[in-house]
């Protein structure tokens, strides 16, 4: 299957902007203030979930005016498994988590199976507390647990096929400055 770069470009040109760059910046400022209020004295270990969490980490970490450690992990669910604990670990957590406060950064909370399993794993590894922060909370009722939310959320966005700010369209447009929905999806 060959990539059609024109189709990738067209997807961005035709997309519906659901949150422009200024709206995203305001959400990041608010999230950073909430995280700072909660974790400024906690000596947290912050994990960015690859690949989507990379953009959020790069944009929010400079807004956090307190000492913290940064690391990354990469986990995906096996196929279409409905059990959130079945992860394919591409890069496992490498730091000693025992007794630490951990903050997990990811781009989106869609159904939440992967995030839920990552959090459970970090707790099993001995973290004293695991909190989560996502830029986007997708609005629908298909969450891994009813009413599931991250501890810190930037924006609530309708249930559409999203890209930008870490979320991708066929591997592209994670770098888009706002949050977009693919036309017709």
FENLINLIN-V473166 format. One record per residue. N is the residue number from 1. RES is the residue in one letter. PHI is phi in degrees with one decimal (NA if undefined). PSI is psi in whole degrees, -180 to 180 (* if undefined). Layout:
# FENLINLIN-V473166
N&RES&PHI&PSI, N&RES&PHI&PSI
This chain:
# FENLINLIN-V473166
1&X&NA&118, 2&X&-91.7&149, 3&X&-79.2&135, 4&X&-105.5&95, 5&X&-61.9&-32, 6&X&-63.3&-39, 7&X&-65.9&-38, 8&X&-62.9&-46, 9&X&-63.6&-43, 10&X&-64.4&-36, 11&X&-59.2&-41, 12&X&-69.8&-44, 13&X&-62.9&-35, 14&X&-94.4&-7, 15&X&-66.5&154, 16&X&-87.8&126, 17&X&-81.4&116, 18&X&-96.4&-22, 19&X&-152.7&114, 20&X&-76.0&176, 21&X&-58.4&-40, 22&X&-64.9&-39, 23&X&-65.2&-41, 24&X&-64.0&-44, 25&X&-60.2&-43, 26&X&-63.2&-40, 27&X&-64.7&-41, 28&X&-64.2&-41, 29&X&-60.7&-44, 30&X&-65.1&-45, 31&X&-59.4&-45, 32&X&-61.4&-40, 33&X&-64.0&-42, 34&X&-66.1&-44, 35&X&-63.9&-43, 36&X&-60.8&-45, 37&X&-59.5&-35, 38&X&-88.3&-33, 39&X&-120.3&4, 40&X&-56.6&-32, 41&X&-108.7&16, 42&X&-99.0&-6, 43&X&49.2&57, 44&X&-76.0&154, 45&X&-103.0&121, 46&X&-105.7&122, 47&X&-106.0&124, 48&X&-91.2&130, 49&X&-86.8&120, 50&X&-77.3&147, 51&X&-96.3&-26, 52&X&-61.7&-36, 53&X&-70.4&-14, 54&X&-60.5&-44, 55&X&-66.9&-46, 56&X&-59.5&-45, 57&X&-59.8&-46, 58&X&-63.7&-27, 59&X&-94.1&-29, 60&X&-98.1&-32, 61&X&-57.2&-42, 62&X&-64.5&-14, 63&X&-88.6&-5, 64&X&-100.4&104, 65&X&-88.4&47, 66&X&-146.4&161, 67&X&-68.2&136, 68&X&-156.2&160, 69&X&-107.4&148, 70&X&-122.5&138, 71&X&-146.8&-180, 72&X&-139.5&160, 73&X&-143.5&161, 74&X&-141.5&115, 75&X&-140.5&142, 76&X&-133.8&159, 77&X&-77.2&147, 78&X&-69.1&119, 79&X&47.3&-127, 80&X&-111.4&31, 81&X&-58.0&141, 82&X&-93.2&-12, 83&X&-83.9&118, 84&X&-65.8&-15, 85&X&-85.3&-6, 86&X&-89.5&93, 87&X&-110.2&147, 88&X&-99.6&102, 89&X&-81.4&112, 90&X&-82.6&-42, 91&X&-138.7&116, 92&X&-80.7&159, 93&X&-59.5&136, 94&X&-111.1&-19, 95&X&-81.1&157, 96&X&-74.5&117, 97&X&-94.6&-11, 98&X&-56.2&121, 99&X&76.7&4, 100&X&-92.2&154, 101&X&-89.9&128, 102&X&-120.0&136, 103&X&-115.9&124, 104&X&-101.9&124, 105&X&-105.0&129, 106&X&-142.4&163, 107&X&-73.4&-42, 108&X&-146.7&145, 109&X&-107.6&101, 110&X&-93.4&-96, 111&X&-84.5&-30, 112&X&92.3&3, 113&X&-61.2&-46, 114&X&-66.9&-47, 115&X&-61.0&-42, 116&X&-60.5&-43, 117&X&-69.7&-38, 118&X&-62.1&-47, 119&X&-60.8&-44, 120&X&-60.7&-42, 121&X&-63.0&-45, 122&X&-63.0&-37, 123&X&-66.8&-41, 124&X&-62.1&-30, 125&X&-79.8&-1, 126&X&106.6&7, 127&X&-60.6&137, 128&X&-70.4&-36, 129&X&-153.0&138, 130&X&-126.2&121, 131&X&-114.1&159, 132&X&-128.6&149, 133&X&-137.1&129, 134&X&-131.0&146, 135&X&-71.6&-41, 136&X&-122.3&131, 137&X&-107.2&115, 138&X&-81.6&129, 139&X&-84.0&106, 140&X&-167.0&176, 141&X&-105.9&21, 142&X&-101.3&25, 143&X&-66.1&155, 144&X&-57.3&-36, 145&X&-130.8&139, 146&X&-54.9&133, 147&X&74.8&9, 148&X&-58.8&134, 149&X&-145.1&155, 150&X&-74.6&162, 151&X&-68.1&-32, 152&X&-132.0&126, 153&X&-130.8&136, 154&X&-79.7&-58, 155&X&-140.8&141, 156&X&-92.6&126, 157&X&-127.6&142, 158&X&-58.1&160, 159&X&-77.4&85, 160&X&-133.4&173, 161&X&-80.1&108, 162&X&-102.8&154, 163&X&-150.4&165, 164&X&103.8&155, 165&X&54.2&38, 166&X&108.8&-29, 167&X&-82.3&146, 168&X&-117.8&160, 169&X&-118.6&107, 170&X&54.1&37, 171&X&88.6&-5, 172&X&-113.7&169, 173&X&69.0&17, 174&X&-59.2&-26, 175&X&-83.8&-4, 176&X&-61.9&137, 177&X&-75.0&-16, 178&X&-118.3&-169, 179&X&-113.8&126, 180&X&-123.2&154, 181&X&-117.7&134, 182&X&-62.7&132, 183&X&-56.9&129, 184&X&82.6&-4, 185&X&-120.2&*
